[in-house]
Amino acid sequence: MNLAEYANAHLAGWPALSRGSAGCGARHCLCAGGREIVHFHDGNEVDVHLTHDMIHRLRPALRTSSALQLPAASGWITVRLETGSDIDLLATLVSAALLATGGEPGAAESARTDPCTRESTPVSRGCPDQRLRRAFRWRRKR
């Protein structure tokens, strides 16, 4: 089991997270409240949706880690898992992401319209809760 698989299994056990389908095509995605929070890409790279505001607040601390990539115009950051301590960093960032997307006004919309670092268009598939809401809205409008 590589570090990304280990991290995925660990985070999937968190009660606030559920498995979903990533809009960017990542093989594994974890969601919270219908919002994509974590994508596991090929290799040992993981994207976490922290939101623009949370990244802005944490930027001084985030810049000090060589395991992180901070795209300029995204609410997502990439974590490269190379050591066991990177999994601890990932868990901390996922906790911050849960706080950011759970309590921030407009965070749900931000997660849907803010493409992850591998995606060039807004999320199209989403997590189970998002798909159910879209289907329900479609039926209700008819």
Residue pairs with C-beta under 8 A, 6 or more apart in sequence:
1 9
2 44
3 44
3 81
3 82
3 83
3 84
3 86
3 87
4 40
4 43
4 44
4 45
4 46
4 81
6 87
7 40
7 46
7 81
7 87
7 90
7 91
8 28
8 30
8 40
10 87
10 91
11 17
11 30
11 38
11 90
11 91
11 94
12 19
12 30
14 94
16 32
16 98
17 30
17 31
17 32
17 37
17 38
17 94
17 98
18 30
18 31
18 32
18 127
18 128
19 28
19 29
19 30
19 31
20 29
20 30
20 31
20 36
20 126
20 127
20 128
21 29
21 125
21 126
21 127
21 128
21 131
22 28
22 29
22 36
22 39
22 116
22 123
22 125
23 36
23 115
23 116
23 119
23 122
23 123
23 124
23 125
23 126
24 39
24 47
24 115
24 116
24 118
24 119
24 123
25 118
25 119
26 39
26 40
26 41
26 47
26 116
26 118
27 40
27 41
27 42
28 39
28 40
29 36
29 38
29 39
29 40
29 127
30 36
30 37
30 38
30 94
31 37
31 126
31 127
31 128
31 129
32 97
32 98
32 101
32 102
33 101
33 102
33 108
33 129
34 108
34 126
34 127
34 128
34 129
34 130
34 133
35 49
35 101
35 107
35 108
35 111
35 112
35 127
35 130
36 49
36 111
36 116
36 123
36 126
36 127
37 48
37 49
37 94
37 97
37 98
37 101
37 111
38 46
38 47
38 48
38 49
38 94
38 97
39 46
39 47
39 116
39 118
40 46
41 47
41 118
44 80
44 81
44 82
45 78
45 79
45 80
45 81
46 78
46 79
46 81
46 90
47 76
47 77
47 78
47 79
47 116
47 117
47 118
48 76
48 77
48 79
48 90
48 93
48 94
48 97
49 75
49 76
49 97
49 101
49 111
49 114
49 116
50 58
50 75
50 76
50 77
50 93
50 96
50 97
50 100
51 75
51 97
51 100
51 101
51 104
51 107
51 110
51 111
51 114
52 74
52 75
52 110
52 114
53 100
53 104
54 75
54 96
54 97
54 99
54 100
54 104
55 62
55 70
55 75
55 77
58 96
59 70
62 68
62 70
62 77
63 70
65 89
67 79
67 80
67 81
67 82
67 86
67 89
68 77
68 78
68 79
68 80
68 89
69 77
69 78
69 80
69 117
70 77
71 77
71 78
71 117
74 114
74 115
74 116
74 117
75 110
75 111
75 114
76 114
76 115
76 116
76 117
77 93
77 117
78 117
79 86
79 89
79 90
79 93
80 86
81 87
81 90
100 107
101 107
101 108
101 110
101 111
104 110
111 123
112 122
112 123
112 126
112 130
113 122
113 123
114 122
115 121
115 122
115 123
116 123
125 131
126 134
